[in-house]
Amino acid sequence: MDLQTSVFEREAESPALDNILPLCELAKGLEDAGEFELAEETLRPFWNGLTTVPNTNGLQRDAKAELLLRAGTLTGWLGSAKQIAGSQDIAKDLISESAGIFESCGLSEKLAEARVNLAVCYWREGGLDEARVTLRLVLDSLHESRSEQKLRALLTSAIVEASAKRDRTALVIYKEAAPLFSSSSNHSLRGRFHTSYATVLRSLGTSEHREDYIDSALLEYTAASYHFEQAGHKRFQGRVENNVGFLFATLGKFSEAQEHLAHARMLLLSVGDRGGAAGVEDSRAQAFLLEGKYDLAEGAARSAVQRQRHCFRRDN
């Protein structure tokens, strides 16, 4: 047993109760940055990780609800990424319990946060109607508010509609929500908004042969990259750059495509995201194919496979 493990075990036996809210706040910041494994590790003094129930003994009601919310949210994200059977049900139970406590305490903004996260769990399972109903509760409760949770509810609503192949409905939500997001100081949230908006514009531009939508998608991707850079979220910025690079390749702008793809690879490798870097290599291979550079495409494809194998060996 190493020293770090023994420390975690001692803390799990008698965790410092006054530490829980700062730890939850730190975990939430890591969630926002896409660092879900680190967020899970942060809560180790109170939570043994996926498929387990947090230790809430002795906690005040608001602290208990916050811990349940963070554990439930992380269970949903990591359970989905690792394809753990039943993880979304566990996540929903934890988040629902937290929502009940927040509601009884009259903490409306925290209740809204819990409900948005619950809707995300329904969305992952394909329960789009359940997600819509849950998000409507949030939007109705917040009325004219411009709070972060209202923005998250609007963004998630648009994502749900896009998942249902209702791009036109999603587009209306994005257009109506854009002024609210433009006044937000949360760069991470704004980056997510512009990324999702760009994806819908790109989809409509391709299916309807609308060059204006494609141009708008590029502008939205550019905005997303800027906000993720401002937030310091290199992983998300790298994925946006990958999307931009591949979009340029489909437009026949191969020089611009390779420039963005090289930037994407650099960003993702800088945060150790080898899986993301493998995806960039695959995009490079497809871009070279579109350009007719078959030898370079083959080399990029080999690199993508090698990176994926490395990730598989590391994770197993």
N, C-alpha and C positions, 0 to 999 in steps of 0.2 A: 504493500500500500504506500503510495507516495504522500508527501507532506500535504499537497493541495487537497487530495482526497480526504485525508484525515481531518483537515480544517473544515471542509464542507460538511463532513459527518457530524462533527461537534456542533457546528452552527445549526444543523438540522435538528439536533436533539434539544437545544435550548437557544433558539434564535433570538437576537436582540429585537424586541418588538418595535422599538422606536426607529428601527432601520427600514421597516417595510415600505413606507411611502416613498422615501428617497430611492430605494431599489426599484420600485415599480415605475417611478418617473424615469429612471435611467433605462429600464427595460423598454419603456414606451418609445424613448428616443432611438434606441437601437432598432426597434420594430420599424419605425418611420424610415430608417436608413436601409432597411432590407437585411439587417444583420440579425436574423431570427435565432440562429444558434447561440450567438453571444447574449442575446436577450434572455434566452432560456437559462443559460449558465448564470446570469446575474441573479436569477431568482432561486438558485439552488439552496440557499439557507432555509427557504420556506417551501420549496417545491422540488420533487425528485424528477420532474420532467414529464414527457408525453405519457399519456394513459394513466397518470396518477392524479390524486386529488391533493391540492395544496394543504399545508398545515396552517390552519387559521385559528388554532387554539390561542385564546387570550387576546385576540385582536379586536379593536373597536370595529363597529359595524362598517364605517366608511373604509377603513383599511382592509377589512375582510373582503368587501365588495371589489375594491381595487385589485387585490391579489387574485381573486377569482376571475376578474375580467382579463387581466394580463395573461394568466395561465390558459384561459379559454381561447383567447385570441391567438396565442402562440401555438396551442394545440391544433387550431384550425389551419394555420399557415404551414407549420412543419408536418402535420399529419397529411396534408394535401401533397406537399412536395415529396414526402417519403412514401406516399401511397399506403398509409397505415389504415387498415380496415377498421371502421367504426370511429375513426378519429373525429369526424365532424359531429357525430352524436355526442361524444364526450365534450367537445368544444361547446356545442349548443347548451348542454346541461350546465356547464360552468358559467357561461355568459348569461344564461337565463336566470340563474341564481343571483348573480351580481346585479342584474337589472332589477330584480325584485327588491333587493336591499336598497339600491339607489332610489327607487321609486318611493319606498317607505320613508326614506330620509329626506325626500323632497329635493333631491339633487337632479334637476331636470337635464342639465347638460351632460352629466355622466350617464344618466339613463339613455339619452339620445346616442351617446357613444356606444354603449352596450348594444343597443338595438341595431345600429348600423353594422357592428361587427357580427351580430346574429344574422342579419340579412346576407352578409358575405358568405357565411356558412351555408345558408340555404342555396345561394347562387352556385357554390362549388358542387353541391349535390344535384344540381339541376332543378331545384325547387323554385322556379322563377316566380310563380304566383305567390308563394309564401314570402319570398324576398320582397316582392312589390308591396304586399300588405304591411310588412314590417317597416319598410322605408316610408310608406305613406303615414304611418303612425308618427314617425320622427318629423316629417315635414309638416304635418298638421299641428304637432305640438310646439314647433318652433316658430310658426307663423311668419312674421316679418323679420325674424332674426337674421343676422349676417354672420352667425357664429361658425366656428370651424366644423362643428358637427352637422350643421345644415349643408355646408359645402360638401362634406363627405357623403351625406345622404343623396344629394343631387348627382354627384359623380358616380356613386354606386348605382343609382337608378338608371343612368345612361348606359353604364356597363351591362346591366341586366338586360336592357332593351336590345343592345347590340348583340348580346349572346343569343337572344331570341330571333335574330336575323331581322330585327326591326330597326334598321339603320336610320331610316327617316325619323322615327320617333326619338331615337337617341340624339340625332342631329338637332332637333328642336330643343331638347333639354340642354345640350351643350351651348347652343346659341343664347338661350335665356339665362344660363348660369354664368356665362363669360364675364359680365360686368361685376358680379359678386366676387369671382376669383381674382379679377384684376386688382381689387382693393385689399386682398389678403396679404399678410406679411409672411405666411408659411410657404417658403420656397419649395419644400418637399411636396406639399399638397398641390401647389400650382404646377409643379413638374408632372405629377400624375395626371392632372386634368388635361394639360396640353398633349401629353402622350396619348391618352385615350381618345381625345378629340381628333388628333391626327389620324389615328387608326380608322375611325369611322369615315373621315373625309377621304382617306386613301381607298377604303373599300367602295364607297359610292363613286369615287372618281374612276376606279377601274371598271366597275360593273355598268356604269352609265356613260362611260367615255367622256367624262367631264374634266377637261384640263384645268379648269379653274379650281376644282376641288383638289386636284393633285398639287397645284401650286399652294393652295391654302394648307394642305397637309404638311408640306415642307416648312411653311412658316410656323405651324404649330409644333413640329418636331424641333425646330430651331429654338423656339421659346422654351420647350421642355428641357432641352440640353442646357440652356442658360440657367434655368431655375435649379436644376439638379447640381450644376456646378456651384451656384451660390450656396446651396445647402451642404455642399461637400460630399454628395452622394455619388461617388465615382462609378459604383456598380450600375446604378440606374442610368447615369449619363452614358456609360458605355453601351448599354442596351439600346438607348435612343439613337446613338451614333451608328450602331449596326443597322437599325431600321432605315435611317436616312441613307446610308451607303447602298443598301440593297435597292431602295426606291430609285436612287439616281441611276443604278445599273439598269433597271427596267426601263428607264427613260433614255437609255443610250448615252448617258453622261458618265463614261467609264472612268475618266480621270478623277472627277469629283467623288465617284463611288469609292475608289480605292483609297482616296485621302481620308474619307470618313471611316472606312473600315479599318484602316491602320490606326486611326485615333481610338476607335472602339476597342481594338485588341490591346492597345497600350493601357487604356483605362482599366479594363477588366483584369489584366494580368497584374496591375499595380495593387489590386485588392485581393489577389489570389483566387479570382473566379475563373478557374480553368475550364469549367463547363461552359460559361459564357464565352470564353475565348474560342472554344471549339465551335460554338455556334457562329462566331465571326468567320472562322476559317471556312465553314460551310458556305456562308454568304459570299466570301471571296471566290470560292470555287464556282458558284453559280454565276457570279459576275463575269468571271473569265470565260465561262461557257457562252454567255450572251455576247461577249466580245469576240468570240471565235478563237480565243487563245487556249487551245485544248491542253497543251503541255502544262501550262501554268495552272489550269483548272485541276488537272490530275494531282499536281503537287499540293495544292491547297486542300483537296479532298483527303489526301493521305494524312496531312497534318491534322485535319479535323478528326479523323478516326483515331490517330495516335493520342490526341488530347482527351478524347472521350474514353479510351481504354485506360488512360492514366487516372481519370476521375473515377472510373468504375473500380479499379484496383484500390484506390485510396479509400473509397467509401465502403468497401467490403473487407 
